[in-house]
Amino acid sequence: MIILQKHIIYIMRTVQYTSSLLYSLLIMLFFVQIQAQPNCSSSCGEIKNISYPFRLKGDPSGCGDSDYELSCVDNKAILEIFPGKYYVHNISYYDQTIRLVDVNFANGSCGLPSGPVETTDGYVRDVRFRGYGLNPGSRFRFVKCSTNISSVPEAANHTTVPCLTRNGTYVYAVYDGDYSYYEPQKSCSVISLAPVDLRKDVAKFNSYEAVMELLKAGFEIGWSVKCRDCSLAGKQCVVKSMDKPLIYICAKEYKELTRAEGNWIIAAIVVGGLIALGVIIGIIVVVIRRCRRRPNAADNTNKNLQNRIDA
């Protein structure tokens, strides 16, 4: 009995020691993991606390997503959306929006944008971004013409770009407003686009200085890592919930059937229908046969009863 008690005490002490050792090991691993995590809090000029998915060039490899890397030049954060470059004025992690100003317009210089963010239909070219943010947007179309169309009634909303209009070439800035469709004049073609905020109270800008004021204010677009992943997977990105912050998911992928797959499905339906028809016919035949047997059985019973009476 005493030996058994000693064994029990030894086992209990061993378990207690092992538990203490494991607990100490877990605490040590926890602090080691904390120390191993890189410091991902970086800033550049007015953009403070740059966080995931954004990162600054030169940050540790574990910080942010390389697709959302910013560079810091002259204390200004710059985002590249090929082939253009844009100063970053604000990043909202709650609304998933970013406010940008084209580097070519930031100082009020006359000229073309550094690169088109959108297609001529108003779609953002880069899969990292998903169009306008919370504020509705519009755009200026830069149109080059071989003739002066200033006096043409259909070109009433065309504002001359003075620094680019020379030597028989005429360049105009055309504000879209609420509309994204534009049909240039016969002697004209669209050479670039610059997104801007929507100004519902303005249909035409009387001077290029007024145009520059809106271009200098920049524009806002949305960003979503989930939508980027959906696009790279060949799927459409949709909003799961309109509650803030917005939640995006990949839409279900509907694969178009090939002719062979369609034929197999049709054949399976036909075979299944024939089998079901055969089963139904079989059931009807069995029911009919049973119904025929019942009168015969009744006649035989009556005959037997009659024979007994006659006997």
Salt bridges, closest charged atoms under 4 A:
ASP65 OD2 - ARG228 NH1 2.84
ASP67 OD2 - ARG228 NH1 3.01
GLU69 OE2 - ARG55 NE 3.01
ASP95 OD1 - LYS244 NZ 3.99
GLU118 OE1 - ARG139 NE 2.80
ASP126 OD2 - ARG128 NH2 2.77
ASP176 OD2 - ARG139 NH1 2.89
ASP176 OD1 - ARG141 NE 3.02
ASP197 OD2 - ARG99 NH2 2.29
ASP201 OD1 - ARG199 NE 3.49
ASP229 OD1 - ARG228 NH2 2.94
